[in-house]
Amino acid sequence: MSLSHTAAEYMLSDALLPDPGSARAKGLRLELPSDRLLKFVTVGLPLCLVSLAFAREFSAGSQISCFSPTNFTGKQSAYADTACWDSLIHHGFDAEGHAVTKSLWALKVFPYSLLVVAVLMYLPYLLWRYAAAPALHSDLLFIIDELDKSYNRSVRLVQHMRKVQQASDEPEQFWEEYERARRERYFEFPLLERYLTCKQHAHTLTFIYILRNLLLLLFLAATCLYLVFLHLNIFFQDEFSCSIKTGLLQAEPHIPPLIPCKLVFFSIFQLISLSVGSVYILLIPVVIYNALQLCQWDKGLLSVYEMLPAFDLLSRRMLTCPLNDLNVILLFLRANISELTSFGRLNAVSALRETTANKEDIDTVIDFMTLLAGLETTKPKH
């Protein structure tokens, strides 16, 4: 019997979790994987494409080619190209023969508008980083630390129960005292449960997270509408008629009233706009899914911790409407599950519980570890 008790003592000592130190505070993830992917794509894609557009502009030189008259010299043709690129105004005629003008300046500012789009897509991330991330970091650090400490307290309680049971002359009296302590909740963790309950009545993180996704959804929709506007009004006109007969050249008789010009970069801008628009349209359902995650509870994580004595946030039906800060914290706890060392061990114990024949004899992790400690020979059956 001494050998089994010694083995149980070593096993329970190994079950204690080590102190993580300061490494845990530095390793917490304050963004969900889907949010991190959205930030990378929505900000990085326009920056990448606009850099390609600028590289194309610097390498190819002039972005416009005008068909100047044959009597123009080289300098006059270069002047015509520069003047038409500076104006970017199409001169045409309507169905009744009246002269009409159409500005194509949106083509010139299109690369810079993509830079504005990238900045707008980064704003929701800045909102979350400075308005919600500091409070979320403190909540996660405290809750993860308390969950691991609750697990350690349970293990230490098992060690103490094992010593008390060894010193007890009446096993039946020991188990009666144990059951009474469970009924009167002497094993509960009031600080952690009350903190989680308090978070159910707070909505700051929820409001900021929903606002972040709404802003991102608004910017995605606005960018798609802007690109649709460009395609319907400008991106089908790569040729236009330019007039350089202005200013000092207005009275020159040898200068024609209109010069045909062609936009060299037109196909590049079409490809860029189609790429950005199609990717952003595909990301809209992802943003909606992120917001809808708050409409249901992630009960899998807390249900594992209900094996701890008197930790019954779920069984007491304390989880009401999921639109609160506790649900947001649970989502980020799931994202930081690698920092929650006790979860893996309790999950393994939970899996062993499922395969145990006498499930009614194993109610909490205290019961399971008590069985491991060799006390099952004296514990009365239900």
C-alpha positions as CSV (number, residue, x, y, z in Angstrom):
1,M,0.0,0.0,0.0
2,S,2.9,2.4,0.8
3,L,4.2,1.9,-2.8
4,S,0.8,2.9,-4.3
5,H,0.5,6.0,-2.1
6,T,4.1,7.0,-2.9
7,A,3.3,6.7,-6.6
8,A,0.1,8.7,-6.2
9,E,2.0,11.4,-4.3
10,Y,4.6,11.7,-7.2
11,M,1.8,11.7,-9.8
12,L,-0.1,14.5,-8.0
13,S,3.1,16.5,-7.6
14,D,3.7,16.3,-11.3
15,A,0.2,17.4,-12.1
16,L,0.9,20.9,-10.7
17,L,1.4,23.6,-13.3
18,P,4.7,25.6,-13.3
19,D,4.6,29.4,-13.0
20,P,4.7,30.8,-16.5
21,G,6.4,34.0,-15.4
22,S,6.4,37.1,-17.7
23,A,6.4,35.1,-20.9
24,R,2.6,34.7,-20.9
25,A,2.0,38.5,-20.9
26,K,4.1,38.8,-24.1
27,G,2.6,35.8,-25.9
28,L,-1.1,36.7,-25.7
29,R,-2.8,37.2,-29.0
30,L,-5.1,40.2,-29.0
31,E,-6.5,39.5,-32.5
32,L,-8.5,36.6,-33.7
33,P,-7.0,34.6,-36.6
34,S,-9.8,35.7,-39.0
35,D,-9.3,39.4,-38.0
36,R,-5.6,39.1,-38.5
37,L,-6.2,37.6,-42.0
38,L,-8.6,40.4,-42.8
39,K,-6.1,43.1,-41.8
40,F,-3.4,41.5,-43.8
41,V,-5.5,41.2,-47.0
42,T,-7.5,44.4,-46.9
43,V,-4.4,46.6,-46.1
44,G,-1.7,44.7,-47.9
45,L,-3.5,44.0,-51.2
46,P,-4.0,47.7,-52.3
47,L,-0.5,48.6,-51.1
48,C,1.0,45.8,-53.1
49,L,-1.0,46.6,-56.3
50,V,-0.4,50.3,-56.0
51,S,3.4,49.7,-55.6
52,L,3.2,47.7,-58.9
53,A,1.4,50.5,-60.6
54,F,4.0,53.1,-59.5
55,A,6.8,50.8,-60.5
56,R,5.1,50.5,-63.9
57,E,4.8,54.2,-64.2
58,F,8.5,54.9,-63.3
59,S,9.8,52.2,-65.6
60,A,7.6,52.9,-68.6
61,G,7.9,56.7,-68.5
62,S,4.9,58.5,-70.1
63,Q,1.5,57.2,-69.2
64,I,-0.2,58.7,-72.3
65,S,0.5,58.6,-76.0
66,C,-1.1,61.3,-78.3
67,F,-1.2,61.3,-82.1
68,S,0.2,64.7,-82.9
69,P,0.1,66.2,-86.4
70,T,2.9,65.4,-88.7
71,N,4.1,69.0,-88.8
72,F,4.8,68.9,-85.0
73,T,8.4,68.7,-83.9
74,G,9.6,66.3,-81.2
75,K,9.4,69.0,-78.5
76,Q,5.9,70.0,-79.7
77,S,4.7,66.3,-79.5
78,A,6.2,66.0,-76.0
79,Y,4.4,69.2,-75.0
80,A,1.1,67.9,-76.4
81,D,1.5,64.6,-74.4
82,T,2.3,66.6,-71.2
83,A,-0.6,69.0,-71.7
84,C,-3.1,66.3,-72.3
85,W,-1.9,64.3,-69.3
86,D,-2.2,67.4,-67.1
87,S,-5.7,68.1,-68.3
88,L,-7.2,64.6,-68.9
89,I,-10.4,66.1,-70.3
90,H,-12.2,64.4,-73.1
91,H,-13.8,66.7,-75.7
92,G,-16.6,65.1,-77.6
93,F,-20.1,65.7,-79.0
94,D,-23.5,64.5,-77.9
95,A,-26.2,63.0,-80.1
96,E,-27.4,66.5,-81.1
97,G,-23.9,67.7,-82.1
98,H,-23.3,69.9,-79.1
99,A,-19.8,69.9,-77.6
100,V,-19.4,68.1,-74.3
101,T,-16.5,67.6,-72.0
102,K,-15.8,64.7,-69.6
103,S,-13.1,64.7,-66.9
104,L,-10.9,61.6,-66.6
105,W,-9.0,62.8,-63.6
106,A,-10.1,59.8,-61.6
107,L,-7.6,57.8,-63.6
108,K,-4.7,60.0,-62.5
109,V,-5.6,59.8,-58.9
110,F,-6.6,56.1,-58.9
111,P,-3.2,54.9,-57.4
112,Y,-3.5,57.5,-54.7
113,S,-7.1,56.5,-54.0
114,L,-5.8,53.0,-53.3
115,L,-3.5,54.4,-50.7
116,V,-6.4,56.1,-49.1
117,V,-8.3,52.7,-49.2
118,A,-5.4,51.0,-47.4
119,V,-5.4,53.7,-44.7
120,L,-9.2,53.4,-44.2
121,M,-8.9,49.6,-43.9
122,Y,-6.2,50.1,-41.2
123,L,-8.5,52.4,-39.1
124,P,-10.6,49.6,-37.6
125,Y,-7.5,47.8,-36.5
126,L,-6.2,51.0,-34.8
127,L,-9.6,51.4,-33.1
128,W,-9.4,47.9,-31.7
129,R,-5.7,48.2,-30.7
130,Y,-6.1,51.5,-28.7
131,A,-9.7,51.3,-27.5
132,A,-10.1,47.6,-26.6
133,A,-6.8,45.7,-26.7
134,P,-5.4,47.1,-23.4
135,A,-8.5,46.1,-21.4
136,L,-8.7,42.8,-23.2
137,H,-5.1,42.0,-22.4
138,S,-5.7,42.6,-18.7
139,D,-8.8,40.4,-18.7
140,L,-7.1,37.6,-20.5
141,L,-4.1,37.7,-18.3
142,F,-6.2,37.6,-15.1
143,I,-8.6,34.9,-16.3
144,I,-5.9,32.6,-17.7
145,D,-3.9,33.0,-14.5
146,E,-6.9,32.3,-12.3
147,L,-8.0,29.3,-14.3
148,D,-4.5,27.7,-14.0
149,K,-4.4,28.6,-10.3
150,S,-7.9,27.0,-9.8
151,Y,-6.5,23.9,-11.4
152,N,-3.4,24.0,-9.1
153,R,-5.6,24.6,-6.0
154,S,-7.7,21.5,-7.0
155,V,-4.6,19.4,-7.2
156,R,-3.3,20.6,-3.9
157,L,-6.7,19.9,-2.4
158,V,-6.5,16.4,-3.6
159,Q,-3.1,16.0,-2.0
160,H,-4.5,17.3,1.3
161,M,-7.5,15.0,1.0
162,R,-5.2,12.1,0.5
163,K,-3.3,12.8,3.6
164,V,-6.4,13.4,5.6
165,Q,-7.9,10.1,4.4
166,Q,-4.8,8.2,5.3
167,A,-4.9,9.6,8.8
168,S,-8.7,9.0,9.2
169,D,-9.8,5.9,11.2
170,E,-13.3,6.1,9.8
171,P,-13.5,6.2,6.0
172,E,-17.3,6.7,6.0
173,Q,-17.0,9.8,8.1
174,F,-14.3,11.2,5.8
175,W,-16.5,10.9,2.7
176,E,-19.5,12.3,4.5
177,E,-17.5,15.3,5.4
178,Y,-16.3,15.6,1.8
179,E,-19.9,15.5,0.4
180,R,-21.0,18.1,2.9
181,A,-18.2,20.4,1.9
182,R,-19.2,20.0,-1.7
183,R,-22.8,20.8,-1.0
184,E,-21.9,23.9,1.0
185,R,-19.5,25.0,-1.7
186,Y,-16.3,25.1,0.4
187,F,-14.3,24.3,-2.7
188,E,-15.6,27.2,-4.8
189,F,-13.5,29.9,-6.5
190,P,-15.6,33.0,-5.9
191,L,-13.2,35.6,-7.3
192,L,-13.0,34.0,-10.7
193,E,-16.7,33.2,-11.0
194,R,-17.7,36.6,-9.9
195,Y,-15.3,38.2,-12.3
196,L,-16.7,36.2,-15.2
197,T,-20.3,37.0,-14.1
198,C,-19.4,40.7,-14.0
199,K,-18.1,40.5,-17.5
200,Q,-21.6,39.2,-18.6
201,H,-23.0,42.6,-17.6
202,A,-20.3,44.6,-19.5
203,H,-20.6,45.5,-23.2
204,T,-17.6,47.7,-23.9
205,L,-15.5,45.0,-25.8
206,T,-18.6,43.8,-27.6
207,F,-19.5,47.4,-28.8
208,I,-15.9,48.0,-30.0
209,Y,-15.7,44.7,-31.7
210,I,-19.0,45.1,-33.5
211,L,-18.1,48.7,-34.4
212,R,-14.8,47.5,-35.8
213,N,-16.5,45.0,-38.1
214,L,-19.2,47.5,-39.1
215,L,-16.5,50.0,-40.1
216,L,-14.6,47.4,-42.0
217,L,-17.8,46.3,-43.8
218,L,-18.6,49.9,-44.6
219,F,-15.2,50.6,-46.0
220,L,-15.3,47.4,-48.1
221,A,-18.7,48.2,-49.5
222,A,-17.6,51.9,-50.2
223,T,-14.5,50.7,-52.0
224,C,-16.5,48.2,-54.1
225,L,-19.0,50.9,-55.1
226,Y,-16.2,53.3,-55.9
227,L,-14.6,50.7,-58.2
228,V,-18.0,50.0,-59.9
229,F,-18.4,53.8,-60.5
230,L,-15.0,54.0,-62.1
231,H,-15.8,51.0,-64.4
232,L,-19.1,52.3,-65.5
233,N,-18.0,55.9,-66.1
234,I,-14.2,55.9,-66.9
235,F,-12.7,52.4,-67.2
236,F,-14.3,51.7,-70.6
237,Q,-12.6,54.7,-72.3
238,D,-9.0,54.3,-73.0
239,E,-9.0,56.8,-75.9
240,F,-10.1,60.4,-75.7
241,S,-9.9,63.6,-77.6
242,C,-7.6,66.3,-76.1
243,S,-7.5,70.0,-76.8
244,I,-4.2,71.9,-76.5
245,K,-5.6,75.0,-78.1
246,T,-5.6,77.0,-74.9
247,G,-3.6,79.8,-73.4
248,L,-0.9,81.1,-75.7
249,L,-1.7,78.5,-78.3
250,Q,-5.3,79.5,-78.7
251,A,-4.7,81.8,-81.6
252,E,-2.3,79.5,-83.4
253,P,-3.9,78.5,-86.8
254,H,-1.6,75.4,-87.4
255,I,-2.7,73.7,-84.2
256,P,-5.7,71.4,-84.7
257,P,-8.7,71.8,-82.2
258,L,-8.5,68.2,-81.0
259,I,-5.8,65.6,-80.8
260,P,-6.6,61.9,-80.3
261,C,-4.8,60.3,-77.3
262,K,-4.5,56.9,-75.8
263,L,-3.9,55.9,-72.1
264,V,-1.0,53.5,-72.0
265,F,-1.6,52.3,-68.4
266,F,-5.4,51.7,-68.9
267,S,-5.3,47.9,-68.9
268,I,-3.1,47.9,-65.8
269,F,-5.6,50.0,-63.9
270,Q,-8.5,47.8,-65.0
271,L,-6.7,44.7,-63.8
272,I,-5.9,46.3,-60.4
273,S,-9.4,47.5,-59.9
274,L,-10.9,44.1,-60.8
275,S,-8.5,42.3,-58.4
276,V,-9.2,44.6,-55.5
277,G,-12.9,44.6,-56.0
278,S,-13.3,40.8,-56.4
279,V,-11.1,40.1,-53.3
280,Y,-13.1,42.7,-51.2
281,I,-16.4,41.2,-52.3
282,L,-15.2,37.8,-51.1
283,L,-14.1,39.2,-47.8
284,I,-17.5,40.7,-47.0
285,P,-19.0,37.3,-45.8
286,V,-15.9,36.8,-43.6
287,V,-16.5,40.1,-41.9
288,I,-20.2,39.3,-41.4
289,Y,-19.2,35.9,-40.0
290,N,-16.8,37.5,-37.5
291,A,-19.6,39.7,-36.2
292,L,-22.1,36.9,-36.0
293,Q,-19.7,34.9,-33.8
294,L,-21.0,36.9,-30.9
295,C,-24.5,35.6,-31.3
296,Q,-23.7,32.2,-29.8
297,W,-21.7,31.0,-26.8
298,D,-18.5,29.1,-27.0
299,K,-19.4,26.7,-24.2
300,G,-16.8,24.1,-24.9
301,L,-14.0,25.9,-23.0
302,L,-15.9,26.6,-19.8
303,S,-17.6,23.2,-19.8
304,V,-14.2,21.6,-19.3
305,Y,-13.5,23.7,-16.3
306,E,-16.7,22.6,-14.7
307,M,-14.8,19.5,-13.6
308,L,-13.2,21.8,-11.0
309,P,-15.2,21.7,-7.7
310,A,-17.9,24.4,-7.5
311,F,-17.1,25.9,-10.9
312,D,-20.5,25.7,-12.5
313,L,-21.0,28.8,-14.6
314,L,-22.8,26.8,-17.2
315,S,-24.8,24.4,-15.1
316,R,-26.3,27.2,-13.0
317,R,-27.5,28.8,-16.3
318,M,-25.6,32.0,-15.7
319,L,-24.9,32.4,-19.5
320,T,-27.8,34.5,-20.8
321,C,-27.6,36.7,-23.9
322,P,-24.3,36.1,-25.7
323,L,-23.9,39.8,-26.7
324,N,-21.6,40.7,-23.8
325,D,-17.9,41.0,-23.0
326,L,-17.6,37.5,-21.6
327,N,-18.4,36.0,-24.9
328,V,-15.7,38.2,-26.6
329,I,-13.3,37.0,-23.9
330,L,-14.2,33.4,-24.5
331,L,-13.4,33.9,-28.2
332,F,-10.0,35.2,-27.4
333,L,-9.4,32.5,-24.8
334,R,-10.0,30.0,-27.6
335,A,-7.4,31.9,-29.7
336,N,-4.9,31.8,-26.8
337,I,-5.6,28.2,-25.8
338,S,-1.8,27.5,-26.0
339,E,-1.3,29.8,-23.1
340,L,-3.9,28.0,-21.0
341,T,-1.9,25.1,-19.8
342,S,-4.6,23.7,-17.5
343,F,-7.0,23.3,-20.4
344,G,-5.0,20.6,-22.0
345,R,-4.7,18.6,-18.8
346,L,-8.4,19.0,-17.9
347,N,-9.4,18.1,-21.5
348,A,-7.4,14.8,-21.2
349,V,-9.1,14.1,-17.8
350,S,-12.5,14.8,-19.5
351,A,-11.7,12.3,-22.3
352,L,-10.8,9.7,-19.7
353,R,-14.1,10.4,-17.9
354,E,-16.0,9.6,-21.1
355,T,-14.4,6.2,-21.3
356,T,-14.9,5.3,-17.7
357,A,-17.4,2.6,-17.0
358,N,-18.8,4.0,-13.7
359,K,-19.4,7.6,-14.8
360,E,-21.6,8.3,-11.8
361,D,-18.6,7.9,-9.5
362,I,-16.6,10.6,-11.2
363,D,-18.2,14.0,-10.9
364,T,-15.2,16.4,-10.7
365,V,-11.5,16.4,-11.1
366,I,-11.3,15.9,-7.4
367,D,-13.1,12.6,-7.7
368,F,-10.9,11.5,-10.6
369,M,-7.7,12.4,-8.9
370,T,-9.0,10.7,-5.7
371,L,-9.5,7.5,-7.7
372,L,-5.9,7.9,-9.0
373,A,-4.7,8.4,-5.5
374,G,-5.9,4.9,-4.5
375,L,-8.9,6.0,-2.4
376,E,-11.5,4.2,-4.5
377,T,-11.4,1.2,-2.2
378,T,-13.0,3.2,0.6
379,K,-15.2,5.6,-1.3
380,P,-18.9,4.5,-1.1
381,K,-20.7,3.8,-4.4
382,H,-23.7,6.0,-5.3
